[in-house]
Amino acid sequence: MSSSVVYNRDIPLTDLGGGVSRKVLAHNDQLMIVEVRFEKGGVGSMHTHPHLQSTYVQSGRFVFTIDGVEHEVAQGDTIAFASDVPHGTVCLEAGVLVDIFNPMREDFLK
């Protein structure tokens, strides 16, 4: 496994629709970091995946539904998701989430 330096300015922003966009930043086979930008009202639909995930709220305010329970989070808050736990979010105040996955999300590179 090699090391890499990724400059945010060099990564294209991918529009996911509905006021949500993302940048896949540094990654290797075991780890991936992703910047996800939300406009107010943007929705990260409910989903599951086998990856471990940790999310850092860089800015904004969000309501996450995690395994059926709602949690309001804001700048500086963090969430650790277990594998295969249903989760999604609604953005209350425009902001940025930083998601870290183990292993990396191959589906994000397609």
C-alpha positions in Angstrom: 0.0 0.0 0.0 1.4 3.4 -1.0 0.8 6.8 0.6 -0.7 9.7 -1.4 -1.3 13.4 -1.0 -4.6 14.6 -2.5 -5.2 18.3 -3.0 -8.9 19.2 -2.6 -8.5 21.9 -5.4 -7.6 19.1 -7.9 -10.7 16.9 -7.2 -13.8 17.5 -9.3 -17.1 18.0 -7.5 -19.7 15.4 -8.5 -23.3 16.6 -8.5 -25.5 13.9 -7.0 -28.7 15.8 -7.5 -31.2 17.2 -4.9 -28.7 19.7 -3.5 -26.0 17.2 -2.7 -22.5 16.9 -4.2 -19.3 15.1 -3.2 -15.6 14.8 -3.7 -13.8 11.5 -3.2 -10.5 12.5 -1.6 -7.6 10.4 -0.4 -8.2 6.6 -0.5 -6.5 3.2 -0.6 -7.9 -0.3 -0.4 -8.7 0.0 3.3 -9.7 3.6 3.8 -11.5 6.4 2.0 -12.3 10.0 2.9 -15.1 11.8 1.2 -16.3 15.4 1.4 -20.1 15.7 0.9 -21.7 19.1 0.4 -25.4 19.8 1.1 -27.6 22.7 0.3 -30.4 23.5 2.8 -33.0 20.8 2.3 -30.6 18.3 0.6 -31.3 14.7 1.4 -29.0 11.8 1.9 -31.5 9.0 1.3 -31.8 6.1 3.7 -29.4 3.3 2.8 -27.1 0.6 4.2 -23.7 -0.6 3.3 -21.2 -3.2 4.7 -18.5 -0.5 5.3 -17.7 1.0 8.7 -18.3 4.7 8.5 -17.5 7.7 10.6 -18.9 11.2 9.8 -17.6 14.6 10.9 -19.8 17.6 10.6 -17.5 20.2 9.2 -20.3 22.8 8.9 -24.0 23.1 8.8 -26.8 21.4 10.7 -28.4 18.0 9.9 -30.9 15.5 11.1 -29.7 12.0 10.8 -32.0 9.0 11.1 -29.9 6.1 12.3 -31.6 2.7 12.7 -35.0 4.5 13.1 -33.8 7.1 15.6 -33.4 10.8 14.8 -30.3 12.8 15.9 -29.7 16.5 15.2 -26.0 17.3 14.7 -24.1 20.4 14.0 -20.5 21.7 13.3 -17.9 19.6 15.2 -20.2 16.7 16.0 -19.3 13.1 14.9 -21.1 9.9 14.2 -19.7 6.3 14.0 -21.9 3.9 12.0 -21.7 0.1 12.3 -21.9 -2.0 9.2 -25.3 -2.5 7.6 -27.1 0.0 9.9 -29.8 1.9 8.0 -29.0 5.7 8.0 -29.8 8.9 6.1 -29.9 12.6 6.6 -31.7 15.8 5.9 -29.8 19.1 5.8 -31.3 21.8 8.0 -28.6 24.4 7.3 -26.2 24.2 4.3 -23.0 22.5 5.2 -20.3 19.9 4.6 -19.9 16.4 6.0 -16.6 14.5 6.0 -17.2 10.7 5.7 -14.5 8.1 6.3 -15.1 4.5 5.2 -13.4 1.2 5.9 -12.8 -0.4 3.6 -12.9 2.1 0.8 -16.2 2.5 -1.3 -15.4 1.1 -4.7 -18.9 2.1 -5.8 -17.9 5.8 -5.4 -15.1 5.4 -8.0 -17.4 4.3 -10.8 
